[in-house]
Amino acid sequence: MNSSKHWLLTIILLFTLFQVHSQTTNNVQKTQISGKLIDQNKNEVVYASITLILNDSTPVNRTISSITGDYTISNVNPGNYKIKVSHLEYKTYSSERFTISKSNRNIIKNITLKPTENTLGEIVITQKKALVEIKPNKLIFNVSSSPSASGTNGLDLLSQTPGVTLDMNNNISLLGKSNVQIYLNGVQSRLSGTDLTSFLQSLTSDIIDSIEIISNPPAKYSAEGTGGIINIRMKKNVSTGFNGSIASSFTKGIEYRYNNSLSVNFGNEKIKTNIDFTNTHNNYLVRFDDEKQQNNSTLLLDSKENKIKGGFNLGFAIEAQISNNQSLSIEARSILNNNDNSLNSTTDIYQTNPSEFSEILFSQSFLEGNSKNHLANLNHFWNTSGTSTLVTNISLGNYSSENKTEQPNTYFEPDGTTIKSKEDTTFKADTEINLWSIKTDYEKDWQNLSFSTGLKYSWVISKNDFTFFNIENEIPIFDSSKSNDFNYTENVAAIYANLNIKFNTVLSFNAGIRVENTVSRGKLTSEIDIDNKDVTRNYTNFFPNIGLSFDDQKKHNLSLNIGRRITRPNYQDLNPFETPTSQLVIWKGNPFLRPNYIMNYQLSYSYNQKLILTGFYSNTTDFFSRIIEVIGENRSQFIPRNLQSSINYGLSLSYTMTINKYWEAVIFGNLNRKTFDGELEGETIINLGATLWDYRIQNNINLPHDILLDINFTQRSKWIWRGSSYIKGTHSWNFGVRKNLFNEKLQIRITGSDILRTTSDYPYYLNYGGLGLNGVYTHDGRRFGLGITYKFGNQKAKNKRKTNSALDDELNRIEK
């Protein structure tokens, strides 16, 4: 065992001994208060908020009653106290003052609550969520509150989320920072690149509840992802009995897309289940039209690609209250996709000196493939006492894809009809990823102090098989020189500790440290003798995180956060072999790609939960990006390279403005300065910088007859793509109209995106390393759609039926 693992185990042991000592000491010296809440009919009162108050004025501890009405408050110091109980269906209860001395060990306080005046048989929750919610460490975008979000997929939803931008390759940035980690219901997804894009496109807005933005995550979260975390929360069953919904949506641009979904729920007081099924069909049109100058050649490219993706998404979840203070949940999801892509490219090739039109390359690429993604997560929540919790997660995943590509290439004379030569190829690319992880988190609260610690271990293995064939006389001939197997394994062991101190009612301090040890190995099996067939890494990193927060409990909130994070290269970028898109362009991996690190500095201010202003500064070292490089006379390659640094600083704004009782506007904006500096293999220098801005204005308007209209305008300045190319700015208009019928059981939606077709074209240009490029990227962005949702069964969410979910934040149930 190496030295890093020795000290890692030592730290784990020390934390364990600290917790045992802490609990033992507290149990000996402090008092426990417990009891049962009932109503006048001897029925249990569940999920009431119980507050322990010192000296008639100072709240010192809070808890909630269990499914059986029991409650426990542990670690109570000597003093004079009262107990306050709050519940929507009952009158607020306040006990007489009582005294706890050092000799007290256990105090029983059974409480009977009286119903409120004019109590109904059930309290039905009908409050509409705000489009954007501001929480202490995250921002929440509620998808169901946006009519224009209806009928879209998960990737399109991210482009509508505050602070999030997507580039032309669907790479995600948050507050101007790339390498964002995607979570699903709090579980980290290890997919990246095209695999992540396919996964997000398989999710639909009809099964997504909200998107959480965590731009500067605390030590509790994995340090992976220099750009932050985006957590996609799926819809959950909050009602009792049998219920569900059927939804369908259709959008039409140049091509059409549709999705159909069914969700069925069944639940009672102790157990809830959910099954959802979605069928999708997406047709994407993409076009590149550019002029490339390299060496003594000019290449004029006209490329058209049609990507057709269809598949099924099946999810299952069950939550069970297994005891008064424990719950267990199991979630599983399977996503099956089929891909059918066709690419047709024509390249006119000119010699610059002397000026001559030399030849035309007509290349095609036909891809047929499928992918399977299976995810499962087991979560156990244990409220070990009134002030401590233990949460354990076990996650399993399997992803596999099989893709076959045919690439006929024909060179013509300048007349366009006389054939000079033909080079036809075909290749198969198969990938299988297996992963599992286990983590446990322990949290302990004292009067003005809370401590949390946890462990995590994750294991990932990726197997990649690339088989290449040359076509001769219509017969595929295996080419061993271009075929390979690439296997990548990665093991990450982590431990963290976090301390939160509340100095008074308005000022608090948070400090955490996370330690991660990474062991990875990329092994290439090939007949070609190269130097980088087997690359192994073993490194340990510290990731500190501190925060200071001021909250006047009225309107003003100010917080400062500083943290360090990492992004590790994905396995596709580490595979050193070449994948051609034509005879002139190849994609290639880099096994020596180093992880990059970022230091984040963030200052946020919010006013009245409507205005949030965030200033940020980050410095990323060893920033990696896929760079275009010249190889030979006419060829070029896309390859990931480490740049020395990338600096990003600026401001982000979110503001909700009520214009009148019918009209609400939400403004999102970002302004930042971004620079990229790098020297590639001692030859090519990249030094780019730009001041970037974007903003989005969303108008939510209540029209007569309960019709909700959503109109939004988005504008974006020039930006930098892949750390090496400039993209010119664009703007767009989108709208959504929503109408509920039949007591809100039926909903009809009409949507439109980029209705003036002003953001479907992206002009781009670059100039470095002897390469000049000017072009336009075009996609099928202007679309109009129709959607319908029908809800059946019991849709009423009762407050007293709310379950103790292992995936939810327990503190959200406590009255603040």
C-alpha positions in Angstrom: 0.0 0.0 0.0 1.4 3.4 -1.0 2.1 6.2 1.5 -0.9 8.3 0.4 -3.3 5.5 1.2 -1.6 5.0 4.6 -2.3 8.5 5.7 -5.7 8.5 4.1 -6.7 5.5 6.3 -5.2 7.3 9.3 -7.4 10.3 8.8 -10.4 8.1 8.4 -9.6 6.4 11.7 -9.1 9.7 13.5 -12.4 11.0 12.3 -14.2 7.9 13.4 -12.6 8.0 16.8 -13.6 11.7 17.1 -17.2 10.9 16.4 -17.3 8.0 18.8 -15.7 10.2 21.5 -18.0 13.1 20.8 -21.2 11.0 21.0 -20.0 9.3 24.2 -19.2 12.5 25.9 -22.4 14.2 24.9 -24.5 11.2 26.0 -22.9 11.3 29.5 -23.1 15.0 30.1 -26.2 16.2 28.4 -30.0 15.6 28.5 -32.3 14.1 26.0 -35.9 15.3 25.6 -38.4 13.0 23.9 -42.1 12.5 23.6 -45.1 11.9 21.4 -47.4 14.3 19.6 -51.1 13.4 19.3 -54.4 15.2 18.6 -57.6 15.2 20.7 -58.7 11.9 19.0 -55.4 10.2 20.0 -54.1 10.2 16.4 -50.4 10.7 15.8 -49.4 14.2 14.5 -46.7 13.6 11.9 -44.1 16.0 10.5 -44.8 18.8 13.0 -42.0 21.3 13.7 -40.7 21.1 17.3 -38.4 24.0 18.5 -36.6 24.1 21.8 -36.4 27.7 23.1 -33.9 28.9 25.7 -34.9 31.6 28.2 -38.2 32.4 26.3 -36.4 33.9 23.3 -33.5 31.9 21.8 -34.2 28.9 19.6 -31.4 26.3 20.2 -32.6 23.2 18.5 -35.2 22.0 16.0 -36.6 18.6 14.9 -39.7 17.1 13.4 -42.1 14.4 14.5 -41.8 11.0 12.9 -44.5 9.0 11.1 -45.6 7.7 14.5 -45.7 11.2 16.1 -42.5 10.6 18.1 -39.8 13.2 18.5 -36.3 13.4 20.2 -34.1 16.3 21.0 -30.6 15.3 22.2 -27.6 17.0 23.8 -29.5 19.6 25.7 -27.4 21.7 28.1 -28.7 22.8 31.6 -31.0 25.8 31.5 -34.6 27.1 31.4 -36.5 26.1 28.3 -39.9 26.0 26.5 -41.1 23.8 23.7 -42.9 25.2 20.7 -44.8 23.0 18.2 -46.0 24.2 14.8 -48.2 22.4 12.2 -50.5 23.7 9.4 -53.5 21.7 10.7 -53.1 22.5 14.4 -52.9 25.5 16.7 -49.4 26.5 17.6 -48.5 25.0 21.0 -46.1 26.6 23.5 -45.3 24.7 26.7 -44.7 26.1 30.2 -41.1 26.9 31.1 -39.2 24.0 32.6 -35.7 23.7 34.0 -33.0 21.1 33.1 -30.2 20.6 35.6 -27.0 18.6 35.4 -28.7 15.6 37.1 -31.4 15.3 34.4 -30.8 12.5 31.9 -34.1 11.9 30.1 -37.2 14.1 30.1 -40.5 12.9 28.6 -42.8 15.6 27.2 -46.0 14.1 25.6 -48.0 16.9 23.8 -51.7 17.0 22.7 -52.5 19.5 19.9 -55.8 21.2 19.1 -57.0 21.6 15.6 -57.1 25.0 14.0 -60.5 26.7 13.4 -62.4 25.5 10.3 -60.0 22.6 9.7 -60.7 20.7 6.5 -60.3 17.0 6.2 -57.0 17.6 4.3 -54.7 20.4 3.5 -54.1 20.5 -0.2 -50.9 22.1 -1.4 -51.5 24.2 -4.5 -48.9 26.9 -4.3 -47.1 27.5 -7.6 -43.3 27.5 -7.4 -41.4 30.5 -8.4 -39.5 30.2 -11.7 -36.2 30.8 -9.8 -35.5 30.1 -6.1 -32.5 31.4 -4.2 -31.1 29.1 -1.6 -28.0 29.6 0.7 -25.6 27.6 -1.6 -27.6 27.1 -4.8 -30.0 28.5 -7.3 -33.1 26.5 -8.4 -34.7 26.7 -11.8 -38.2 25.2 -11.5 -38.9 23.7 -14.9 -42.7 23.3 -14.4 -43.1 27.0 -13.9 -41.9 27.9 -17.4 -44.4 27.3 -20.3 -41.7 27.6 -22.9 -39.7 24.8 -21.3 -42.5 22.3 -22.0 -41.8 19.6 -24.6 -38.0 20.2 -24.6 -35.3 17.8 -23.7 -32.8 18.0 -20.9 -30.0 19.6 -23.0 -32.4 22.4 -24.3 -33.5 23.0 -20.7 -30.0 23.7 -19.6 -29.7 26.5 -22.3 -32.6 28.2 -20.5 -31.2 27.9 -17.0 -29.7 31.0 -15.4 -25.9 31.2 -15.7 -25.7 28.2 -18.1 -24.5 28.4 -21.7 -23.9 25.8 -24.4 -21.4 25.9 -27.3 -21.8 24.4 -30.8 -20.6 21.0 -29.5 -23.1 21.1 -26.6 -20.3 21.6 -24.1 -21.8 23.2 -20.9 -20.5 26.3 -19.1 -21.6 27.7 -15.8 -20.8 31.4 -15.1 -18.3 31.3 -18.0 -16.5 28.2 -16.6 -16.4 24.9 -18.5 -16.1 21.3 -17.2 -19.4 21.3 -15.4 -20.4 18.1 -13.6 -24.0 16.8 -14.2 -25.8 15.0 -11.4 -29.2 13.2 -11.6 -31.1 13.3 -8.3 -27.9 14.0 -6.4 -26.0 11.1 -8.0 -22.9 12.1 -10.1 -23.0 11.1 -13.8 -19.6 9.9 -15.2 -20.6 10.4 -18.8 -19.0 13.1 -21.0 -18.8 14.3 -24.5 -21.3 12.8 -27.0 -22.3 10.2 -24.4 -23.4 13.0 -22.0 -25.2 14.8 -24.8 -27.2 11.7 -25.7 -28.1 11.1 -22.1 -29.4 14.7 -21.6 -31.4 14.6 -24.8 -33.1 11.4 -23.6 -34.6 13.3 -20.6 -37.7 15.4 -21.3 -39.1 18.4 -19.4 -42.3 16.4 -18.5 -40.3 14.2 -16.1 -37.9 16.9 -14.8 -39.0 18.9 -11.7 -36.1 21.3 -11.3 -32.5 22.1 -12.1 -30.2 23.1 -9.3 -27.2 25.3 -10.0 -24.3 25.0 -7.5 -21.5 27.2 -8.8 -19.1 26.9 -5.9 -19.8 23.5 -4.2 -18.7 22.9 -0.6 -16.4 20.1 0.5 -19.3 17.7 0.9 -19.5 17.3 -2.9 -17.0 15.5 -5.1 -14.2 17.9 -6.2 -14.6 16.8 -9.8 -15.7 19.6 -12.2 -14.0 22.9 -12.3 -17.1 24.6 -13.6 -19.4 23.6 -10.7 -22.4 21.2 -10.4 -25.7 21.1 -12.2 -28.1 18.7 -10.4 -31.2 17.6 -12.4 -34.1 16.6 -10.1 -36.7 14.3 -11.5 -40.4 14.6 -10.5 -41.4 12.6 -7.5 -44.8 11.4 -6.2 -46.0 13.7 -3.4 -49.6 12.5 -3.3 -51.2 9.4 -1.7 -53.2 6.8 -3.5 -53.0 6.1 -7.2 -52.2 8.9 -9.7 -50.2 9.7 -12.8 -50.0 11.6 -16.1 -49.8 11.2 -19.8 -47.9 13.8 -21.9 -47.0 14.3 -25.5 -45.2 17.0 -27.4 -44.3 17.7 -31.0 -42.0 20.4 -32.5 -41.3 21.2 -36.1 -38.4 23.1 -37.6 -36.9 21.9 -40.9 -37.3 18.5 -39.3 -39.6 17.2 -36.6 -39.1 15.9 -33.1 -41.5 14.4 -30.6 -41.7 12.7 -27.2 -44.4 10.7 -25.4 -44.4 9.9 -21.7 -46.4 8.1 -19.1 -45.9 8.4 -15.3 -47.7 6.3 -12.8 -47.5 6.7 -9.0 -48.8 4.8 -6.0 -48.2 5.8 -2.4 -49.5 5.6 1.2 -48.1 6.9 4.5 -45.1 4.6 4.6 -44.3 3.7 1.0 -44.3 5.5 -2.4 -43.5 4.1 -5.8 -43.1 5.7 -9.2 -42.7 4.4 -12.7 -42.1 6.6 -15.7 -41.7 5.8 -19.4 -40.7 8.1 -22.3 -40.3 7.5 -26.0 -38.4 10.2 -28.0 -37.5 10.9 -31.6 -35.1 13.8 -32.4 -34.0 14.9 -35.8 -31.1 17.4 -35.9 -29.7 19.2 -38.9 -26.2 20.6 -38.8 -24.2 22.4 -41.4 -20.6 23.7 -41.6 -19.7 26.1 -44.4 -16.1 27.4 -44.0 -12.9 28.4 -45.7 -9.6 27.0 -44.2 -6.1 28.2 -45.1 -3.1 26.1 -44.1 0.4 25.7 -45.6 0.0 26.3 -49.3 -3.6 25.3 -49.6 -7.1 26.7 -49.3 -10.0 24.4 -48.5 -13.6 25.3 -49.1 -15.9 23.0 -47.1 -19.6 22.6 -47.5 -20.8 20.0 -44.9 -24.3 18.8 -44.1 -25.2 16.3 -41.4 -28.5 14.8 -40.3 -28.6 13.3 -36.9 -31.6 11.1 -36.0 -31.8 9.9 -32.4 -34.7 7.9 -31.0 -35.1 5.8 -27.9 -36.8 4.9 -24.7 -36.3 6.1 -21.1 -37.7 4.0 -18.3 -37.4 4.9 -14.6 -38.5 3.3 -11.4 -38.3 4.6 -7.8 -39.5 3.4 -4.4 -39.3 5.1 -1.0 -40.1 3.4 2.3 -40.3 4.6 5.8 -38.8 1.6 7.6 -38.9 3.0 11.1 -39.5 6.2 13.0 -36.2 7.7 12.0 -35.0 5.6 9.0 -36.0 5.6 5.4 -34.8 3.6 2.4 -35.1 4.5 -1.3 -34.2 2.8 -4.5 -34.0 4.5 -7.9 -33.2 2.8 -11.2 -33.3 4.1 -14.8 -32.6 2.6 -18.2 -32.1 4.7 -21.3 -32.0 3.0 -24.7 -31.1 5.0 -27.8 -30.6 4.4 -31.5 -28.6 6.7 -33.7 -28.7 7.1 -37.5 -26.4 9.9 -38.7 -25.6 10.8 -42.3 -22.9 13.3 -43.3 -22.2 14.7 -46.8 -19.2 17.0 -47.3 -17.8 18.6 -50.4 -14.3 20.2 -50.2 -12.8 22.3 -53.0 -9.0 22.2 -52.7 -6.9 25.1 -54.1 -3.2 25.5 -54.2 -2.2 29.0 -53.1 1.2 29.5 -54.8 0.8 29.2 -57.7 -3.0 29.7 -57.6 -4.6 26.6 -58.8 -7.9 24.7 -58.4 -6.5 21.3 -57.9 -9.2 18.8 -56.9 -12.6 18.2 -55.2 -13.1 15.7 -52.3 -16.6 14.4 -51.9 -16.8 12.5 -48.6 -19.7 10.8 -46.8 -20.1 9.3 -43.4 -23.0 7.0 -42.5 -23.3 6.0 -38.8 -25.6 3.4 -37.3 -25.4 2.7 -33.7 -27.1 2.2 -30.3 -26.4 2.9 -26.7 -27.7 1.5 -23.4 -27.4 3.3 -20.1 -28.5 1.6 -16.9 -28.3 3.5 -13.5 -29.3 2.4 -10.0 -29.0 4.1 -6.6 -29.7 2.8 -3.1 -30.0 5.5 -0.4 -30.4 4.9 3.3 -31.3 7.8 5.6 -30.9 7.4 9.4 -31.8 10.1 11.9 -29.5 8.7 14.6 -30.7 11.3 17.1 -32.5 14.6 17.2 -29.3 16.4 16.1 -27.4 13.9 13.9 -28.0 12.0 10.7 -26.2 9.3 8.7 -26.8 9.0 5.0 -25.4 6.2 2.8 -25.5 5.9 -1.0 -24.5 3.0 -3.2 -24.6 3.7 -6.9 -24.2 1.3 -9.8 -24.0 2.1 -13.5 -23.4 0.5 -16.9 -23.1 2.2 -20.2 -22.5 0.5 -23.6 -22.6 1.7 -27.2 -22.0 0.1 -30.6 -21.4 2.3 -33.6 -20.6 1.3 -37.2 -19.5 4.0 -39.6 -19.1 3.8 -43.4 -17.0 6.5 -45.1 -16.8 6.6 -48.9 -14.3 9.2 -50.1 -13.9 10.2 -53.8 -11.4 12.7 -55.2 -12.6 14.4 -58.5 -10.8 16.6 -61.0 -11.8 20.3 -60.9 -14.5 19.5 -63.5 -16.4 17.6 -60.7 -17.1 14.6 -62.8 -13.7 12.9 -63.6 -12.7 10.6 -60.7 -9.0 10.8 -59.6 -9.1 8.3 -56.8 -11.3 6.6 -54.2 -10.6 5.7 -50.6 -13.5 3.9 -49.0 -13.3 2.9 -45.3 -15.5 1.5 -42.6 -14.9 1.2 -38.8 -16.7 0.0 -35.7 -16.4 1.7 -32.3 -17.7 -0.1 -29.3 -17.6 1.2 -25.7 -18.6 -0.3 -22.4 -18.4 1.6 -19.1 -18.9 0.0 -15.7 -18.9 2.1 -12.6 -19.9 1.9 -8.9 -19.5 4.2 -6.0 -20.3 4.2 -2.3 -20.4 7.1 0.0 -21.5 7.9 3.5 -22.1 11.3 5.1 -22.5 12.0 8.8 -23.8 15.3 10.2 -23.9 16.5 13.8 -25.5 19.7 15.1 -24.9 21.5 18.4 -26.4 24.8 19.5 -24.3 27.1 17.3 -22.1 24.6 15.6 -22.5 21.8 13.1 -19.9 19.3 11.9 -20.1 16.9 8.9 -17.7 14.3 7.6 -17.9 11.6 5.0 -16.1 9.0 2.9 -16.4 8.1 -0.8 -14.9 5.5 -3.1 -15.6 5.3 -6.8 -14.4 2.8 -9.4 -14.8 3.2 -13.2 -13.6 1.0 -16.0 -14.0 1.8 -19.7 -13.4 -0.7 -22.5 -13.1 0.8 -26.0 -12.7 -1.4 -29.1 -11.9 0.3 -32.4 -11.8 -1.9 -35.6 -10.9 -0.3 -38.9 -11.4 -1.7 -42.5 -10.3 -0.5 -45.9 -12.8 -1.3 -48.7 -11.2 -2.9 -51.7 -13.5 -4.1 -54.6 -16.4 -3.7 -52.2 -14.8 -6.1 -49.7 -13.8 -4.9 -46.2 -10.1 -5.6 -45.5 -9.1 -5.5 -41.8 -6.4 -2.8 -41.2 -4.5 -3.7 -38.0 -2.4 -0.5 -38.2 -5.5 1.6 -37.5 -7.3 -0.7 -35.1 -6.9 -0.8 -31.3 -8.3 -1.6 -27.9 -8.1 1.0 -25.2 -9.0 0.3 -21.6 -9.1 2.9 -18.9 -9.6 2.5 -15.2 -10.0 5.1 -12.5 -10.3 4.8 -8.7 -10.9 7.8 -6.5 -10.9 7.6 -2.7 -12.0 10.7 -0.8 -12.6 11.9 2.7 -13.9 15.3 3.8 -14.7 17.3 6.9 -16.8 20.4 7.2 -17.4 22.8 10.1 -20.2 25.4 10.3 -20.1 28.0 13.0 -23.0 30.4 13.7 -21.6 33.3 15.6 -25.0 34.9 16.1 -28.4 35.2 14.4 -26.9 37.0 11.3 -23.3 35.8 10.9 -22.0 32.4 10.1 -18.7 30.8 8.9 -18.2 27.6 7.0 -14.8 25.8 6.4 -14.2 22.4 4.8 -11.4 20.3 3.4 -11.6 17.4 1.0 -8.8 15.0 0.2 -8.9 12.8 -2.9 -6.5 10.1 -4.1 -6.8 9.2 -7.7 -5.2 6.1 -9.4 -5.8 5.8 -13.1 -4.4 3.7 -15.9 -4.9 4.0 -19.7 -3.7 0.9 -21.6 -3.6 0.7 -25.4 -3.5 -2.6 -27.3 -2.3 -2.1 -30.8 0.1 -3.5 -33.4 1.6 -0.1 -33.9 4.7 0.5 -31.8 4.2 3.8 -30.0 5.6 5.2 -26.7 2.3 5.9 -25.0 0.6 2.5 -24.8 0.4 2.4 -21.0 0.0 5.5 -19.0 -0.5 5.2 -15.2 -1.1 8.1 -12.7 -1.3 8.2 -8.9 -1.9 11.6 -7.3 -3.4 13.0 -4.2 -4.9 16.5 -3.9 -6.3 18.7 -1.2 -9.4 20.8 -1.9 -10.2 23.5 0.7 -13.4 25.5 0.8 -14.3 28.4 3.1 -17.4 30.6 3.3 -18.6 33.6 5.3 -22.3 34.5 5.3 -24.3 37.4 6.6 -28.1 37.2 6.7 -30.1 39.8 8.5 -33.2 37.5 8.5 -35.1 40.2 6.6 -34.0 41.2 3.2 -30.3 41.2 2.9 -27.9 38.3 2.4 -24.2 38.4 1.7 -21.9 35.5 1.2 -18.2 35.0 0.3 -16.9 31.6 -0.9 -13.5 30.4 -1.9 -12.8 26.8 -3.1 -10.5 24.6 -5.2 -11.7 21.9 -7.7 -10.3 19.5 -10.3 -11.3 18.2 -13.7 -9.9 14.9 -14.8 -9.6 14.0 -18.6 -12.3 11.7 -19.8 -11.4 8.4 -21.4 -12.3 9.4 -25.0 -9.7 12.2 -24.8 -7.0 9.9 -23.5 -7.3 7.3 -26.3 -4.3 8.1 -28.5 -5.6 6.6 -31.7 -7.2 8.4 -34.7 -10.9 8.5 -35.7 -11.4 10.0 -39.1 -14.4 12.1 -40.1 -13.0 12.3 -43.7 -9.7 11.9 -45.5 -8.9 15.5 -44.5 -10.0 15.7 -40.8 -9.4 13.3 -37.9 -10.1 13.2 -34.2 -7.3 12.0 -31.9 -6.8 11.5 -28.2 -3.9 12.5 -26.0 -2.9 10.0 -23.3 -0.6 12.5 -21.6 -3.5 15.0 -21.0 -3.1 16.3 -17.4 -6.0 17.1 -15.0 -6.7 20.8 -14.6 -7.3 22.7 -11.3 -9.2 25.8 -10.6 -9.4 28.3 -7.7 -12.8 29.9 -7.4 -13.5 33.2 -5.6 -17.2 34.2 -5.4 -19.1 37.0 -3.6 -22.9 36.9 -3.7 -25.5 39.4 -2.5 -29.3 38.9 -2.5 -32.0 41.3 -1.7 -35.5 40.2 -0.7 -35.1 36.9 -2.5 -35.7 38.7 -5.8 -32.3 40.2 -6.7 -29.1 38.1 -6.6 -25.8 39.6 -7.8 -22.6 37.4 -7.9 -19.1 38.5 -8.5 -16.6 35.8 -9.4 -13.0 35.2 -10.3 -11.3 31.9 -11.2 -7.9 30.8 -12.4 -7.7 27.4 -14.1 -4.2 25.9 -14.6 -3.6 23.2 -17.2 -6.9 24.1 -18.9 -7.5 21.5 -21.6 -9.4 22.0 -24.8 -9.8 20.3 -28.2 -7.5 22.2 -30.6 -7.4 22.2 -34.4 -3.9 21.5 -35.7 -2.3 21.2 -39.1 -0.9 17.8 -40.2 0.7 17.4 -43.6 -0.3 19.5 -46.6 -4.1 19.5 -46.5 -5.0 17.5 -43.4 -5.9 18.7 -39.9 -6.7 17.0 -36.6 -8.8 17.8 -33.5 -6.8 16.9 -30.4 -7.1 17.8 -26.7 -4.2 19.8 -25.4 -3.3 21.4 -22.0 -3.1 25.2 -22.1 -1.1 27.0 -19.4 -4.0 28.8 -17.9 -7.5 30.3 -18.3 -8.7 33.3 -16.3 -12.3 34.2 -15.9 -13.8 37.0 -13.9 -17.1 39.0 -14.0 -20.6 39.5 -12.6 -23.8 37.5 -12.8 -27.3 39.0 -12.2 -30.7 37.5 -11.5 -33.7 39.8 -10.8 -37.4 39.1 -10.5 -39.6 42.1 -11.1 -43.3 42.3 -10.5 -44.7 44.8 -13.0 -48.3 44.3 -12.0 -50.5 41.5 -10.7 -50.7 40.0 -14.3 -47.1 40.4 -15.4 -43.8 39.3 -13.9 -40.4 39.6 -15.5 -37.2 37.7 -14.6 -33.8 39.0 -15.8 -30.7 36.9 -16.0 -27.4 38.4 -17.1 -23.7 37.6 -17.2 -20.7 39.9 -17.9 -17.2 38.4 -17.7 -13.7 38.7 -19.1 -12.1 35.5 -20.3 -8.5 34.7 -21.4 -6.7 31.6 -22.7 -2.9 31.3 -22.7 -0.9 28.3 -23.9 2.1 27.1 -25.8 1.5 23.8 -27.7 4.6 21.6 -28.0 6.9 24.7 -28.1 5.6 25.8 -31.5 2.0 27.1 -31.5 1.1 30.0 -29.2 -2.5 30.7 -28.2 -3.2 33.9 -26.5 -6.9 34.8 -26.7 -9.0 37.2 -24.6 -12.5 38.7 -24.8 -15.1 40.5 -22.8 -18.2 38.4 -22.9 -21.8 39.2 -22.0 -25.2 37.6 -22.3 -28.6 38.3 -20.9 -32.1 36.8 -20.9 -35.4 38.5 -20.1 -38.3 36.2 -19.4 -41.8 37.6 -19.2 -44.5 35.6 -17.4 -48.0 37.1 -18.2 -51.3 36.0 -16.9 -53.9 36.5 -19.7 -57.7 36.3 -19.4 -59.3 32.8 -19.1 -56.3 31.6 -17.0 -53.9 31.5 -20.0 -50.3 31.9 -19.1 -48.0 33.5 -21.7 -44.2 33.2 -21.5 -42.1 35.4 -23.8 -38.3 35.6 -23.5 -35.5 37.3 -25.3 -31.9 36.2 -25.2 -28.8 38.0 -26.5 -25.2 36.9 -26.4 -22.0 38.7 -27.4 -19.0 37.3 -29.2 -17.6 34.3 -27.3 -14.6 31.9 -27.4 -15.1 28.3 -28.5 -12.7 25.5 -27.5 -10.3 28.0 -26.1 -9.1 28.8 -29.6 -11.9 30.1 -31.8 -14.1 33.2 -31.8 -17.9 32.9 -32.3 -19.9 36.0 -33.3 -22.8 37.1 -31.1 -26.5 36.2 -31.6 -30.0 36.9 -30.2 -33.3 35.1 -30.2 -37.0 35.3 -29.3 -38.9 32.4 -27.7 -42.4 32.0 -26.4 -44.7 29.6 -24.6 -48.5 29.6 -24.0 -50.1 27.3 -21.4 -53.8 26.7 -20.6 -55.2 24.4 -18.0 -58.7 22.8 -18.4 -61.0 20.5 -16.5 -59.9 21.5 -13.0 -56.2 21.5 -14.1 -56.3 17.9 -15.2 -55.6 18.8 -18.8 -52.9 21.2 -20.0 -52.3 22.4 -23.5 -49.1 24.2 -24.6 -47.9 26.0 -27.7 -44.2 26.9 -27.9 -41.8 28.6 -30.3 -38.0 28.9 -30.2 -35.8 31.3 -32.2 -39.0 32.4 -34.0 -37.2 35.1 -36.1 -34.3 32.7 -36.9 -31.6 34.9 -35.5 -29.6 32.4 -33.5 -29.6 29.4 -35.8 -26.3 30.6 -37.5 -23.0 30.9 -35.7 -20.2 32.6 -37.6 -16.7 31.5 -36.3 -13.1 32.3 -37.1 -9.6 31.6 -35.8 -6.0 32.3 -36.7 -3.0 30.6 -35.0 -0.2 28.1 -35.8 -0.3 28.6 -39.5 -4.0 27.9 -39.6 -6.7 30.4 -40.7 -10.4 29.5 -40.6 -13.6 31.4 -41.3 -17.0 29.8 -41.4 -20.6 29.5 -40.4 -22.2 26.8 -38.3 -26.0 26.3 -38.9 -28.5 24.2 -37.0 -32.2 23.7 -37.0 -33.0 26.2 -34.2 -36.3 27.8 -35.3 -39.0 25.5 -34.1 -42.7 25.6 -33.2 -44.4 23.0 -31.0 -47.6 21.7 -29.5 -47.8 19.8 -26.2 -50.5 18.2 -24.1 -50.6 16.7 -20.6 -53.4 14.8 -18.9 -53.3 14.0 -15.1 -55.4 11.2 -13.7 -56.0 9.8 -10.2 -55.5 11.6 -6.9 -53.4 14.7 -7.5 -53.8 16.3 -4.1 -50.7 16.5 -2.0 -51.5 16.3 1.7 -49.2 18.1 4.1 -49.5 15.3 6.7 -48.6 12.6 4.2 -45.2 14.1 3.4 -42.6 11.3 3.6 -39.2 11.4 5.1 -37.3 11.1 1.8 -33.8 10.0 1.9 -33.0 12.2 -1.1 -34.4 15.5 0.3 -32.8 18.0 2.6 -34.3 17.2 6.0 -34.1 20.8 7.1 -36.6 21.9 4.4 -39.4 20.3 6.5 -38.5 22.5 9.6 -40.2 25.8 10.1 -37.6 28.6 9.8 
